[in-house]
């Protein structure tokens, strides 16, 4: 590999049609101008798909992958058992097929791990083909690339014209005439050199920056990564003082009743389009609004004691202490970056300190009301 050039990795998702590998390599390395020749081909498939790939593609003499290389003078490409990725369930057992909801999510987790591994190295360039496998596999592969893809990464689908599409004897357009036959009883002869292969690149939204900002990774799994990014794209805040629930981006945040009540007061103000000014002195109105939320927590005795402490109003010290405790609880539950949209932050000039939540008003849900 030349100095400064990224390593090109092709990741192909297949089911029972190993032809997708050679069709995609042909489209990229032979037909595309300028050619994009992968240095490594990773094949993600089921146990049955892996066996078909071994029997039809991988043999150095008879395998169609190596026939393609020799026929079109392509360089050595790393492809074999070491780049074969057989799907496994969440217990580490090989998946013979994808049939259940659990199988689908295990496949999604597997694909995300594979792509995070490749894209974790800035010296790589990843091309993902979703032409093979079940529809859910293609969807998960595309979505996984969307979650971790970088500017240099590409998503595509290879198309083959009829009657060569899905033909078990067709692997790529031959240089010279090559006769194959349609299925009996017709058994019509076809010339494989006449086949048309089209590579359709698919635009996709790159969300890697949001995933990194949210602290998402392979350990969180596909669903966890989606939730993490969703929290960055459109944060949702749910509060229920009576039940003592504070849920930010789907994550439950533990807060004491006083902090829950204060946070609910700030959330209500944000929902109503208001900012809350940090009181320069003792503010009776602010104390009243806070106590109203506090009573909903069902801690009557605590509310009465707090009411006595705030009989003259809420002062600056009390207000800022509640802000600090709320934000600390959010950071502990969500992490410093992911918690930012939910935190109570200063929104005005230092001399006129107004505070508000970063989350949008429409994303705030006050439950139980």
VOLORO-305484 format. One record per residue (C-alpha): residue number from 1; x, y, z. Coordinates in Angstrom, 1 decimal. Layout:
VOLORO-305484
PAMI   k      X      Y      Z
PAMI NUM      X      Y      Z
...
END
This chain:
VOLORO-305484
PAMI   k      X      Y      Z
PAMI   1    0.0    0.0    0.0
PAMI   2    1.4    3.4   -1.0
PAMI   3    2.3    5.8    1.7
PAMI   4   -0.7    8.0    2.6
PAMI   5   -3.2    5.8    0.9
PAMI   6   -6.0    4.3    3.0
PAMI   7   -6.5    0.6    3.2
PAMI   8   -9.6   -0.3    1.2
PAMI   9  -12.0   -2.8    2.9
PAMI  10  -15.1   -4.2    1.2
PAMI  11  -17.7   -5.6    3.6
PAMI  12  -20.4   -7.7    1.8
PAMI  13  -23.6   -9.0    3.5
PAMI  14  -24.8  -12.2    1.9
PAMI  15  -27.3  -15.0    2.6
PAMI  16  -27.5  -17.9    0.2
PAMI  17  -26.1  -16.1   -2.8
PAMI  18  -22.3  -15.9   -2.7
PAMI  19  -22.4  -14.4   -6.2
PAMI  20  -22.9  -11.0   -4.6
PAMI  21  -19.3  -10.9   -3.6
PAMI  22  -17.9  -11.4   -7.1
PAMI  23  -20.5   -9.2   -8.7
PAMI  24  -19.6   -6.4   -6.3
PAMI  25  -15.9   -6.8   -6.7
PAMI  26  -16.3   -6.8  -10.5
PAMI  27  -18.4   -3.6  -10.4
PAMI  28  -15.9   -1.8   -8.2
PAMI  29  -12.6   -3.1   -9.6
PAMI  30  -13.3   -3.7  -13.3
PAMI  31  -16.3   -1.6  -14.3
PAMI  32  -15.9    1.5  -12.1
PAMI  33  -13.9    4.4  -13.5
PAMI  34  -11.6    5.0  -11.8
PAMI  35  -11.5    1.5  -10.3
PAMI  36  -11.8    0.9   -6.6
PAMI  37   -9.9   -2.3   -5.9
PAMI  38  -10.3   -3.6   -2.3
PAMI  39   -7.3   -4.9   -0.4
PAMI  40   -9.5   -7.0    1.9
PAMI  41  -13.0   -8.4    1.5
PAMI  42  -15.0   -9.3    4.6
PAMI  43  -18.0  -11.5    4.1
PAMI  44  -20.7  -11.3    6.8
PAMI  45  -23.2  -14.2    6.5
PAMI  46  -24.9  -17.1    8.2
PAMI  47  -23.5  -20.6    8.7
PAMI  48  -25.1  -21.9    5.5
PAMI  49  -24.0  -18.8    3.6
PAMI  50  -20.4  -19.3    4.8
PAMI  51  -20.4  -22.9    3.6
PAMI  52  -21.7  -21.8    0.1
PAMI  53  -19.0  -19.2    0.0
PAMI  54  -16.3  -21.7    0.8
PAMI  55  -17.4  -24.2   -1.8
PAMI  56  -18.0  -21.7   -4.7
PAMI  57  -15.6  -18.7   -4.0
PAMI  58  -12.6  -19.5   -1.9
PAMI  59  -10.7  -22.3   -3.5
PAMI  60   -7.5  -20.9   -5.0
PAMI  61   -7.8  -22.8   -8.2
PAMI  62  -11.5  -23.3   -8.9
PAMI  63  -13.2  -20.7   -6.7
PAMI  64  -15.0  -18.0   -8.6
PAMI  65  -13.4  -15.2   -6.6
PAMI  66   -9.9  -16.2   -7.7
PAMI  67  -11.1  -16.8  -11.3
PAMI  68  -12.3  -13.3  -11.4
PAMI  69   -8.9  -12.0  -10.2
PAMI  70   -7.0  -14.0  -12.7
PAMI  71   -9.4  -13.3  -15.6
PAMI  72   -9.2   -9.5  -15.1
PAMI  73   -5.6   -9.3  -13.8
PAMI  74   -6.6   -8.0  -10.4
PAMI  75   -3.9   -7.9   -7.6
PAMI  76   -3.9  -10.2   -4.6
PAMI  77   -6.9   -9.4   -2.4
PAMI  78   -7.2  -10.8    1.2
PAMI  79  -10.2  -13.0    1.2
PAMI  80  -10.7  -16.4    2.8
PAMI  81  -11.4  -18.0    6.2
PAMI  82   -9.6  -15.2    8.0
PAMI  83  -12.0  -12.6    6.5
PAMI  84  -15.2  -14.7    6.8
PAMI  85  -17.5  -13.4    9.5
PAMI  86  -20.2  -15.9   10.5
PAMI  87  -23.0  -14.4   12.4
PAMI  88  -23.4  -15.4   16.0
PAMI  89  -26.2  -15.0   18.6
PAMI  90  -25.8  -13.1   21.8
PAMI  91  -24.5  -16.3   23.5
PAMI  92  -21.8  -16.7   20.9
PAMI  93  -23.4  -19.6   19.0
PAMI  94  -23.3  -19.6   15.2
PAMI  95  -26.5  -18.6   13.5
PAMI  96  -27.6  -21.1   10.8
PAMI  97  -30.2  -18.6    9.6
PAMI  98  -32.0  -15.4   10.8
PAMI  99  -35.5  -16.2   11.7
PAMI 100  -36.5  -14.6   15.1
PAMI 101  -36.5  -11.1   16.5
PAMI 102  -33.6  -12.2   18.7
PAMI 103  -31.6  -13.4   15.7
PAMI 104  -32.2  -10.1   13.9
PAMI 105  -30.9   -8.0   16.9
PAMI 106  -27.9  -10.3   17.3
PAMI 107  -27.1   -9.8   13.6
PAMI 108  -27.5   -6.0   14.1
PAMI 109  -25.1   -6.1   17.0
PAMI 110  -22.6   -8.2   15.0
PAMI 111  -22.6   -5.9   12.0
PAMI 112  -22.1   -2.8   14.2
PAMI 113  -19.1   -4.4   15.9
PAMI 114  -17.6   -5.3   12.5
PAMI 115  -18.0   -1.7   11.2
PAMI 116  -16.8    0.0   14.3
PAMI 117  -13.7   -2.2   14.2
PAMI 118  -12.9   -1.1   10.6
PAMI 119  -13.9    2.5   11.0
PAMI 120  -12.0    2.8   14.3
PAMI 121   -8.8    2.9   12.2
PAMI 122   -8.6    6.3   10.3
PAMI 123   -6.3    4.6    7.8
PAMI 124   -9.1    2.6    6.3
PAMI 125  -11.8    3.3    3.7
PAMI 126  -14.9    1.1    4.0
PAMI 127  -17.3    0.1    1.2
PAMI 128  -20.4   -1.8    2.4
PAMI 129  -22.5   -3.8    0.0
PAMI 130  -26.1   -4.6    1.1
PAMI 131  -27.1   -6.6   -2.0
PAMI 132  -27.3  -10.0   -0.4
PAMI 133  -29.0  -11.6    2.6
PAMI 134  -32.4  -11.1    4.1
PAMI 135  -33.9   -7.6    3.9
PAMI 136  -33.4   -7.0    7.6
PAMI 137  -29.7   -7.8    7.1
PAMI 138  -29.4   -5.2    4.4
PAMI 139  -31.3   -2.6    6.5
PAMI 140  -29.1   -3.3    9.6
PAMI 141  -25.9   -3.1    7.6
PAMI 142  -26.9    0.3    6.1
PAMI 143  -28.0    1.6    9.4
PAMI 144  -24.9    0.4   11.1
PAMI 145  -22.8    2.3    8.6
PAMI 146  -24.9    5.3    9.1
PAMI 147  -24.1    5.2   12.8
PAMI 148  -20.4    4.9   12.4
PAMI 149  -19.6    5.9    8.9
PAMI 150  -17.0    8.6    8.0
PAMI 151  -16.7   10.8    4.9
PAMI 152  -14.6    8.3    3.0
PAMI 153  -17.0    5.4    3.6
PAMI 154  -19.5    4.3    0.9
PAMI 155  -22.8    2.2    0.9
PAMI 156  -23.9    0.4   -2.3
PAMI 157  -26.2   -2.2   -3.8
PAMI 158  -25.2   -4.2   -6.9
PAMI 159  -27.8   -4.9   -9.5
PAMI 160  -27.7   -7.6  -12.2
PAMI 161  -30.1   -7.7  -15.2
PAMI 162  -32.4  -10.6  -15.9
PAMI 163  -32.1  -13.5  -16.5
PAMI 164  -28.6  -13.5  -14.8
PAMI 165  -30.0  -12.1  -11.5
PAMI 166  -29.9  -14.8   -8.9
PAMI 167  -28.8  -17.4  -11.4
PAMI 168  -26.7  -20.0   -9.5
PAMI 169  -24.2  -20.3  -12.3
PAMI 170  -23.5  -16.6  -12.8
PAMI 171  -20.8  -14.9  -10.8
PAMI 172  -19.6  -12.0  -12.9
PAMI 173  -19.6  -11.0  -16.6
PAMI 174  -16.9  -13.1  -18.3
PAMI 175  -14.3  -11.6  -20.7
PAMI 176  -15.1  -14.1  -23.4
PAMI 177  -18.2  -16.1  -24.3
PAMI 178  -19.3  -18.3  -21.4
PAMI 179  -22.4  -20.4  -21.8
PAMI 180  -24.7  -21.1  -18.8
PAMI 181  -28.3  -22.3  -18.9
PAMI 182  -31.5  -21.3  -17.3
PAMI 183  -33.3  -23.7  -15.0
PAMI 184  -35.1  -26.7  -16.5
PAMI 185  -37.4  -27.3  -18.2
PAMI 186  -36.5  -24.3  -20.4
PAMI 187  -32.7  -24.8  -20.1
PAMI 188  -32.1  -21.8  -22.3
PAMI 189  -28.5  -21.0  -23.1
PAMI 190  -27.1  -17.7  -21.9
PAMI 191  -23.8  -15.9  -22.6
PAMI 192  -22.4  -14.7  -19.3
PAMI 193  -20.2  -12.2  -21.1
PAMI 194  -23.4  -10.2  -22.1
PAMI 195  -24.6   -9.7  -18.5
PAMI 196  -25.0   -6.1  -17.3
PAMI 197  -23.9   -5.3  -13.7
PAMI 198  -24.7   -2.0  -12.1
PAMI 199  -23.4   -0.6   -8.8
PAMI 200  -25.8    1.8   -7.2
PAMI 201  -24.2    4.0   -4.5
PAMI 202  -26.7    4.8   -1.7
PAMI 203  -26.4    8.2    0.0
PAMI 204  -26.7    7.9    3.8
PAMI 205  -26.6   10.2    6.8
PAMI 206  -23.3   10.0    8.8
PAMI 207  -24.0   10.0   12.5
PAMI 208  -20.6    9.0   13.8
PAMI 209  -19.9   12.4   15.5
PAMI 210  -23.2   12.1   17.4
PAMI 211  -22.4    8.5   18.4
PAMI 212  -19.0    9.5   19.7
PAMI 213  -20.4   12.5   21.5
PAMI 214  -22.9   10.3   23.2
PAMI 215  -20.2    7.8   24.2
PAMI 216  -21.8    4.9   22.3
PAMI 217  -19.8    1.9   21.3
PAMI 218  -19.9   -1.8   20.4
PAMI 219  -20.6   -2.8   24.0
PAMI 220  -23.9   -0.9   23.9
PAMI 221  -25.1   -2.9   21.0
PAMI 222  -27.1   -1.7   18.0
PAMI 223  -30.2   -0.7   20.0
PAMI 224  -28.0    1.1   22.5
PAMI 225  -26.2    3.0   19.8
PAMI 226  -29.5    4.0   18.2
PAMI 227  -30.8    5.2   21.6
PAMI 228  -27.5    7.2   22.2
PAMI 229  -27.7    8.9   18.9
PAMI 230  -31.4    9.6   19.2
PAMI 231  -30.7   11.3   22.5
PAMI 232  -28.4   13.7   20.6
PAMI 233  -30.7   14.2   17.7
PAMI 234  -33.9   14.8   19.6
PAMI 235  -33.5   14.6   23.4
PAMI 236  -36.7   13.5   25.2
PAMI 237  -37.2   14.4   28.9
PAMI 238  -39.9   12.7   31.0
PAMI 239  -40.8   13.7   34.5
PAMI 240  -43.3   12.4   37.0
PAMI 241  -42.9   14.0   40.5
PAMI 242  -45.5   11.8   42.1
PAMI 243  -43.7    8.6   40.9
PAMI 244  -40.3   10.1   41.5
PAMI 245  -39.3    9.5   37.8
PAMI 246  -36.8   11.5   35.9
PAMI 247  -36.0    9.9   32.5
PAMI 248  -33.6   11.7   30.1
PAMI 249  -33.1   10.1   26.7
PAMI 250  -34.6    6.9   27.9
PAMI 251  -32.2    6.7   30.9
PAMI 252  -33.5    6.9   34.4
PAMI 253  -31.8    9.5   36.5
PAMI 254  -31.7    9.1   40.3
PAMI 255  -32.5   12.4   42.1
PAMI 256  -33.7   13.2   45.6
PAMI 257  -37.2   14.7   45.9
PAMI 258  -36.0   18.2   46.3
PAMI 259  -33.9   18.0   43.1
PAMI 260  -36.7   16.2   41.3
PAMI 261  -39.1   19.0   42.3
PAMI 262  -36.7   21.8   41.3
PAMI 263  -36.0   20.1   38.0
PAMI 264  -39.7   19.7   37.3
PAMI 265  -40.1   23.5   38.0
PAMI 266  -37.4   24.3   35.5
PAMI 267  -38.8   21.8   32.9
PAMI 268  -42.3   23.4   33.3
PAMI 269  -40.8   26.8   32.7
PAMI 270  -39.0   25.6   29.6
PAMI 271  -42.1   23.9   28.3
PAMI 272  -44.0   27.2   28.7
PAMI 273  -41.2   29.1   26.9
PAMI 274  -39.9   30.9   30.0
PAMI 275  -36.4   31.3   31.5
PAMI 276  -36.0   31.4   35.2
PAMI 277  -33.9   34.2   36.7
PAMI 278  -31.5   33.3   39.5
PAMI 279  -32.9   35.4   42.4
PAMI 280  -30.6   38.3   43.5
PAMI 281  -32.4   38.2   46.8
PAMI 282  -35.2   36.2   48.5
PAMI 283  -37.9   35.4   45.9
PAMI 284  -41.2   34.3   47.3
PAMI 285  -42.8   33.5   43.9
PAMI 286  -39.9   31.2   42.9
PAMI 287  -40.2   29.5   46.3
PAMI 288  -43.9   29.0   45.8
PAMI 289  -43.4   27.4   42.4
PAMI 290  -40.8   25.1   43.7
PAMI 291  -42.9   24.0   46.7
PAMI 292  -45.9   23.3   44.4
PAMI 293  -43.8   20.8   42.6
PAMI 294  -42.3   19.4   45.8
PAMI 295  -45.8   18.6   47.3
PAMI 296  -46.5   16.4   44.2
PAMI 297  -43.6   14.2   45.3
PAMI 298  -45.8   13.0   48.2
PAMI 299  -43.2   14.0   50.8
PAMI 300  -45.5   16.2   52.9
PAMI 301  -43.3   16.4   56.0
PAMI 302  -40.2   17.2   53.9
PAMI 303  -42.2   19.8   52.0
PAMI 304  -43.3   21.5   55.2
PAMI 305  -39.8   21.7   56.5
PAMI 306  -38.6   23.1   53.2
PAMI 307  -41.5   25.6   53.3
PAMI 308  -40.3   26.8   56.6
PAMI 309  -36.8   27.2   55.4
PAMI 310  -38.1   29.2   52.4
PAMI 311  -40.7   31.2   54.2
PAMI 312  -39.0   34.4   53.1
PAMI 313  -38.4   33.1   49.6
PAMI 314  -35.7   31.3   47.6
PAMI 315  -32.3   33.0   47.5
PAMI 316  -29.4   32.8   45.1
PAMI 317  -27.4   30.3   47.2
PAMI 318  -30.4   27.9   47.5
PAMI 319  -31.2   28.2   43.7
PAMI 320  -27.6   27.6   42.6
PAMI 321  -27.2   24.7   44.9
PAMI 322  -30.2   22.9   43.4
PAMI 323  -28.9   23.6   39.9
PAMI 324  -25.6   22.1   40.8
PAMI 325  -27.1   19.0   42.3
PAMI 326  -29.5   18.4   39.4
PAMI 327  -26.7   18.7   36.9
PAMI 328  -24.4   16.4   38.9
PAMI 329  -27.1   13.7   38.9
PAMI 330  -27.6   14.1   35.2
PAMI 331  -23.9   13.8   34.5
PAMI 332  -23.5   10.7   36.7
PAMI 333  -26.3    9.0   34.9
PAMI 334  -25.6   10.0   31.3
PAMI 335  -22.0   11.1   31.1
PAMI 336  -20.8   14.6   30.7
PAMI 337  -21.4   15.0   26.9
PAMI 338  -24.7   13.2   26.7
PAMI 339  -26.2   15.1   29.6
PAMI 340  -25.6   18.5   28.2
PAMI 341  -29.0   19.0   26.5
PAMI 342  -30.8   18.1   29.7
PAMI 343  -28.8   20.2   32.1
PAMI 344  -29.9   23.5   33.6
PAMI 345  -27.6   26.2   32.1
PAMI 346  -27.2   29.9   32.2
PAMI 347  -29.0   31.6   29.3
PAMI 348  -28.5   35.3   30.1
PAMI 349  -25.7   37.7   30.9
PAMI 350  -23.8   37.2   34.1
PAMI 351  -25.4   40.3   35.7
PAMI 352  -28.9   39.1   34.7
PAMI 353  -28.5   35.3   35.1
PAMI 354  -31.4   33.5   33.6
PAMI 355  -31.4   29.7   33.5
PAMI 356  -33.1   27.2   31.3
PAMI 357  -32.9   23.6   30.1
PAMI 358  -31.3   22.9   26.7
PAMI 359  -33.9   20.3   25.7
PAMI 360  -36.6   21.7   23.4
PAMI 361  -40.0   22.5   24.9
PAMI 362  -41.8   20.0   22.7
PAMI 363  -39.6   17.2   23.9
PAMI 364  -40.6   17.6   27.6
PAMI 365  -43.2   15.3   28.9
PAMI 366  -44.7   16.0   32.4
PAMI 367  -46.3   12.6   33.2
PAMI 368  -49.2   12.0   35.4
PAMI 369  -50.9   15.4   34.5
END
